[in-house]
Amino acid sequence: MNILSMDGVTYDIDKLSQEGQVACVLLNKVQGKIQEATMELDILQASSLSLTEKVKAALTDDAVVEDTETDET
């Protein structure tokens, strides 16, 4: 039995219309993709923080640019 819990009620998906069953499958797939994307975002944010710290640690006084004017072309 395929079940779905929504708003505190449990439903037997097999007893839904074909359209309802397809919507349940798609909803499940979308929710899985959202979870994967959320995990990917967490990984990217952690990587960004780590790399920012590495860049900060690599900065030296010798690398400071005194002249902040940019060439206009």
WOBEL-V57275 format. One record per residue. N is the residue number from 0. RES is the residue in three letters. SS is DSSP state (H for helix, E for strand, C for the rest). OMEGA is omega in whole degrees, -180 to 180 (NA if undefined). Layout:
# WOBEL-V57275
n res ss omega
N RES SS OMEGA
N RES SS OMEGA
This chain:
# WOBEL-V57275
n res ss omega
0 MET C 174
1 ASN C -178
2 ILE E 177
3 LEU E 175
4 SER E 180
5 MET E 179
6 ASP C 177
7 GLY C -180
8 VAL E 179
9 THR E -177
10 TYR E 172
11 ASP E -176
12 ILE H -179
13 ASP H -179
14 LYS H 177
15 LEU C 175
16 SER C 178
17 GLN H 179
18 GLU H 178
19 GLY H 179
20 GLN H 178
21 VAL H 179
22 ALA H 178
23 CYS H 178
24 VAL H 180
25 LEU H 178
26 LEU H 179
27 ASN H 179
28 LYS H 179
29 VAL H 180
30 GLN H 177
31 GLY H 179
32 LYS H 177
33 ILE H 179
34 GLN H 178
35 GLU H -180
36 ALA H 178
37 THR H 178
38 MET H 178
39 GLU H 178
40 LEU H 177
41 ASP H 179
42 ILE H -180
43 LEU H 179
44 GLN H 178
45 ALA H 178
46 SER H 179
47 SER H 178
48 LEU H 180
49 SER H 180
50 LEU H 176
51 THR H 179
52 GLU H 178
53 LYS H 179
54 VAL H 179
55 LYS H 180
56 ALA H -178
57 ALA H -178
58 LEU C 179
59 THR C 177
60 ASP H 179
61 ASP H -177
62 ALA H -179
63 VAL C 177
64 VAL C -178
65 GLU C -178
66 ASP C -177
67 THR C 178
68 GLU C 178
69 THR C 177
70 ASP C 176
71 GLU C 180
72 THR C NA
